[in-house]
């Protein structure tokens, strides 16, 4: 007799479903905030483009560092839930403070604290997902989690639009944005409550080892690729500047939010197929498409920020992340020796994450320094094009 046929729900254990719901609620909260965040900083807290770039660049760098540290902590403890729960709780607490920020320095501290929460929870959560699903259904478990996350990313901005059009309509701009932030704290708090339903899989503490964030012993081809990926990460300035570009074109905040929804839909629609395609034709060509799409978006918005080009630019942006983001991680895993995969993936995340601070500062400086703000986009277009040329010339050491 053949093996019994697996049902559609096979592998979607209680923990997997619970963590999916948590991710959905968290992303609803985060994505209610993100599309209005740059406008809140510039129009309410009176920050300039340089400060916006610094806030977002520092935030991404904090996440990159904390992912490495929290993953090691949870391995040493042999426990995941306490780190996952504390990470979601810290993020929720910081979001609750967002509406009360009196100035951009205070908001910077709150935003960094919220990102610390994300960095603390992400690696232990992924480990918890791995340990909560059968080995032959882990791909399904992560796919389910990603789909829940993406659903939240689409629902969040739509909820913000509804709030601005109804409850916040009679309010001043300042009060309207702060109301959205306050309401966004509700799904964040609910996500913390749902985490409590997770059951900790049986685990054992591991021997204490020195934290390694190093490329020592990595194949030369992998080192070259990480350099190329870090250059692209440097080019990939914050989404905030795309939203501010919508304002440059004379469009409303509502249009900016709708374009942000478009970006998320395109991103979600291409991330999963891009992974499948990279399994079939190799990682390099798929990543290269992502790099070219980002360079095209940046050049397009540098030359002609109008509604048609904004629509195309946001679609290119979603396609860029969908094609490149996950595929790059898969390529690093392909090329890393079996006994160094976790270490080299951590080092890759650290390298590409830390350059985000420099990226934010350069993009912000150019936003302030160029009258029409085109310098930010030319920077992204040129740096991403250099990364694309480097990747095209790079010879993979394996079939990847």
C-alpha positions in Angstrom: 0.0 0.0 0.0 1.2 3.5 -0.7 1.7 6.2 1.9 -1.5 7.7 3.2 -2.6 10.9 1.3 -1.9 14.1 3.3 -4.7 16.5 3.9 -4.6 20.2 3.0 -4.3 21.0 6.7 -1.4 18.6 7.3 1.5 20.3 9.0 -0.6 23.3 10.1 -0.4 22.5 13.8 -1.9 24.7 16.5 1.3 26.6 17.1 1.7 27.3 13.3 -1.9 28.6 13.1 -1.5 30.7 16.3 1.7 32.3 15.2 0.1 33.0 11.8 -2.7 34.9 13.6 -0.2 36.7 15.7 1.7 37.8 12.6 -1.5 38.9 10.9 -2.5 41.1 13.8 1.0 42.5 14.2 1.2 43.4 10.5 -2.2 45.0 10.5 -0.9 47.2 13.3 2.5 48.0 11.7 1.0 48.6 8.2 -1.6 51.0 9.6 1.4 53.1 10.8 4.0 52.8 8.0 2.2 54.6 5.1 1.6 57.8 7.2 4.8 57.6 9.2 7.0 59.8 6.9 4.2 62.4 6.7 3.8 62.4 10.5 7.6 63.0 10.8 7.7 65.8 8.3 4.4 67.5 8.7 3.7 67.1 12.4 7.1 66.6 14.1 8.8 68.9 11.5 11.6 66.5 10.7 13.4 66.9 7.3 14.4 64.2 4.8 17.8 63.6 6.5 16.1 62.9 9.8 13.6 60.6 8.1 16.4 58.6 6.5 18.2 58.4 9.9 15.1 57.2 11.7 14.4 54.4 9.2 18.1 53.5 8.6 18.8 53.2 12.3 15.6 51.1 12.7 16.7 48.5 10.1 20.2 48.3 11.6 18.8 47.6 15.0 16.7 44.8 13.7 19.7 43.2 11.9 21.8 43.2 15.1 19.1 41.9 17.4 18.2 39.0 15.1 21.6 37.6 15.6 21.7 38.1 19.3 18.2 36.9 20.1 18.7 33.7 18.0 21.7 32.8 20.1 19.9 33.6 23.3 17.0 31.3 22.5 19.3 28.5 21.4 21.2 28.7 24.7 18.0 28.7 26.7 16.4 25.9 24.7 13.3 28.0 24.9 11.5 30.1 22.3 8.2 31.4 23.6 9.6 33.8 26.2 11.7 35.6 23.5 8.8 35.6 21.0 6.4 36.9 23.6 8.7 39.6 25.0 9.6 40.8 21.4 5.9 41.2 20.5 5.2 42.8 23.9 8.0 45.4 23.5 6.9 46.3 20.0 3.3 46.7 21.2 4.3 48.9 24.2 6.4 51.2 21.9 3.5 51.5 19.4 1.2 52.5 22.3 3.7 55.4 23.0 3.8 56.6 19.3 0.7 58.9 19.5 2.3 60.8 22.4 5.6 61.6 20.8 6.2 65.4 21.3 9.1 65.6 18.9 11.1 63.6 16.4 14.0 62.7 18.9 11.4 61.1 21.2 9.8 59.3 18.2 13.3 58.1 17.1 13.8 56.4 20.6 10.3 54.9 20.4 10.8 53.6 16.9 14.2 52.1 17.7 12.6 50.4 20.8 9.8 49.0 18.6 12.4 47.6 16.1 14.3 46.0 19.0 11.1 44.1 19.7 11.0 42.9 16.1 14.6 41.8 16.2 14.2 39.9 19.5 11.2 37.9 18.3 11.9 37.1 14.6 14.7 34.5 14.9 13.2 32.6 17.9 9.7 32.7 16.1 11.2 31.1 13.0 12.8 28.5 15.1 9.5 27.9 16.9 7.7 27.4 13.6 10.4 24.9 12.5 10.0 22.9 15.7 6.2 23.0 15.6 5.7 21.5 12.1 6.6 18.1 10.7 9.9 18.1 8.7 8.0 17.3 5.5 5.6 20.2 5.9 7.9 23.0 7.1 7.7 24.8 3.7 3.9 24.8 4.0 4.1 26.1 7.6 6.4 29.0 6.6 4.2 29.6 3.5 1.1 29.8 5.6 2.8 32.2 8.0 4.0 34.4 5.2 0.4 34.5 3.7 -1.0 35.6 7.0 1.7 38.2 7.3 1.0 39.5 3.8 -2.8 39.6 4.5 -2.1 41.9 7.4 0.2 44.1 5.2 -2.7 44.7 2.8 -5.4 45.2 5.5 -3.4 47.7 7.6 -3.2 50.5 5.0 -6.8 50.0 4.0 -7.9 50.4 7.7 -5.8 53.6 7.9 -7.7 55.0 4.8 -11.0 54.1 6.4 -10.0 55.8 9.7 -8.8 59.0 8.0 -12.0 59.1 5.9 -14.4 58.6 8.8 -13.3 59.0 12.5 -10.4 61.3 11.8 -12.1 63.4 9.1 -13.1 66.3 11.4 -9.7 66.3 13.2 -6.6 68.3 12.5 -3.8 66.6 10.6 -1.8 66.2 13.9 -4.8 64.7 15.7 -5.8 62.4 12.8 -2.3 60.8 12.5 -2.1 60.3 16.3 -5.6 58.7 16.3 -4.4 56.2 13.7 -1.3 55.4 15.8 -3.5 54.9 18.9 -5.9 52.6 17.1 -3.0 50.7 15.6 -1.9 49.7 19.1 -5.1 47.6 19.5 -4.2 44.8 17.1 -0.6 44.9 18.5 -1.9 44.3 22.0 -4.2 41.5 20.8 -1.2 39.8 19.1 0.6 39.7 22.5 -2.5 38.1 24.1 -2.6 35.4 21.3 1.1 34.6 21.8 0.2 33.3 25.2 -1.7 30.4 23.5 1.5 29.0 22.0 2.7 25.8 23.6 6.5 25.6 24.0 7.9 22.5 22.3 10.1 20.4 24.4 13.7 21.7 24.2 17.0 21.4 25.9 19.5 24.2 26.7 22.6 24.0 24.5 26.3 24.3 25.5 27.4 27.9 25.7 29.4 28.9 22.6 31.0 32.2 21.5 28.7 34.3 19.4 30.1 34.2 15.9 29.1 36.8 13.3 31.9 36.1 10.8 32.6 35.1 7.2 35.8 33.2 8.2 35.8 29.9 6.3 33.2 31.0 3.8 33.7 30.2 0.1 35.2 33.1 -1.9 32.2 33.1 -4.2 29.8 33.6 -1.3 31.9 36.5 0.1 31.7 38.2 -3.3 28.0 37.7 -3.4 27.5 39.1 0.1 29.5 42.2 -1.0 27.1 42.6 -4.0 24.0 42.1 -1.8 25.3 44.6 0.7 25.8 47.2 -2.1 22.2 46.6 -3.2 21.0 47.0 0.4 22.9 50.3 0.5 21.1 51.4 -2.7 17.7 50.3 -1.4 16.7 53.4 0.5 13.6 53.4 2.7 10.1 53.2 1.4 9.4 56.5 3.2 11.1 58.4 0.3 8.7 56.9 -2.2 5.8 58.1 -0.1 7.3 61.5 0.2 7.7 61.5 -3.6 3.9 61.1 -3.9 3.6 64.4 -2.0 6.2 66.0 -4.4 3.9 65.0 -7.3 1.0 67.0 -5.7 -1.0 63.9 -4.7 -2.8 63.4 -1.5 -2.0 61.2 1.5 -4.9 58.9 0.5 -3.2 58.4 -2.9 0.1 57.6 -1.2 -1.6 55.0 1.0 -3.3 53.4 -2.0 0.0 53.2 -3.8 1.5 51.6 -0.7 -1.3 49.0 -0.9 -0.4 48.4 -4.5 3.3 47.8 -3.5 2.3 45.2 -0.9 0.0 43.4 -3.3 2.7 43.2 -6.0 5.3 42.1 -3.5 3.0 39.4 -2.1 2.0 38.1 -5.5 5.6 37.6 -6.6 7.5 36.5 -3.5 6.3 32.8 -3.6 6.5 32.4 -7.4 10.0 33.9 -7.4 11.2 31.3 -5.0 9.7 28.5 -7.1 11.3 30.0 -10.3 14.7 30.3 -8.6 14.5 26.6 -7.8 14.1 25.9 -11.5 16.3 28.3 -13.3 18.8 29.3 -10.5 18.9 32.1 -8.0 21.1 34.6 -9.9 18.7 35.5 -12.7 15.8 36.0 -10.4 17.8 38.3 -8.0 19.1 40.2 -11.0 15.6 41.0 -12.1 14.9 42.3 -8.7 18.0 44.6 -8.8 17.0 45.9 -12.3 13.4 46.6 -11.1 14.7 48.7 -8.2 17.1 50.7 -10.4 14.3 51.2 -12.9 11.9 52.4 -10.2 14.4 54.9 -8.8 15.4 56.3 -12.2 11.7 56.6 -13.2 10.8 58.6 -10.1 14.0 60.7 -10.4 13.0 61.8 -13.9 9.2 62.1 -13.8 7.2 62.0 -10.5 3.7 62.0 -11.9 0.7 59.7 -11.0 1.3 57.3 -13.9 5.0 57.0 -13.2 4.3 56.6 -9.4 1.9 53.7 -10.1 4.6 52.0 -12.2 7.3 52.9 -9.7 5.5 51.4 -6.8 4.7 48.3 -8.8 8.5 48.0 -9.7 9.3 48.4 -6.0 7.0 45.5 -5.1 8.4 43.4 -7.9 12.0 44.2 -6.8 11.4 43.0 -3.2 9.4 40.0 -4.3 12.1 38.8 -6.6 15.2 39.6 -4.6 14.5 39.5 -0.9 13.9 35.8 -0.2 15.9 34.6 -3.1 19.1 36.2 -1.8 18.7 34.4 1.6 18.2 31.1 -0.3 21.4 31.7 -2.3 23.4 32.3 0.8 22.1 29.1 2.3 22.9 27.3 -1.0 26.5 28.4 -0.9 27.3 28.1 2.8 29.0 24.9 4.0 26.6 22.6 5.9 28.3 23.2 9.3 28.2 27.1 8.9 24.8 27.8 7.4 23.3 29.5 10.5 26.5 31.5 11.2 26.8 32.7 7.6 23.2 33.6 7.3 23.5 35.6 10.5 26.6 37.3 9.1 24.8 38.0 5.8 21.8 39.6 7.7 24.2 41.7 9.8 26.2 42.9 6.7 23.1 43.9 4.7 21.3 45.3 7.7 24.1 47.5 9.0 24.6 49.3 5.7 21.0 50.5 6.0 22.0 53.3 8.4 24.4 54.6 5.8 21.8 54.3 3.1 19.3 56.2 5.2 21.7 59.0 5.9 22.9 59.3 2.2 19.3 59.2 0.9 18.2 61.8 3.5 21.1 64.1 2.8 20.4 64.0 -0.9 16.7 64.7 -0.3 17.6 67.8 1.6 20.5 68.9 -0.7 18.6 68.6 -4.1 15.8 71.1 -4.6 13.6 68.7 -6.5 14.6 65.8 -4.3 15.8 63.8 -7.3 19.2 63.1 -5.8 17.8 60.4 -3.5 16.4 58.5 -6.4 19.5 58.9 -8.6 21.6 57.6 -5.8 19.4 54.5 -5.6 19.3 54.0 -9.3 23.1 54.3 -9.7 24.0 52.2 -6.7 21.5 49.5 -7.6 22.8 49.5 -11.2 26.3 48.9 -10.0 25.0 46.0 -7.9 23.3 44.6 -10.9 26.4 44.9 -13.0 28.4 43.2 -10.3 25.9 40.4 -10.0 25.8 39.9 -13.8 29.6 39.5 -13.8 29.6 37.2 -10.8 30.2 33.5 -11.4 28.3 31.4 -9.0 30.5 28.5 -7.6 27.5 26.1 -7.8 24.4 25.7 -10.1 22.7 28.5 -8.0 
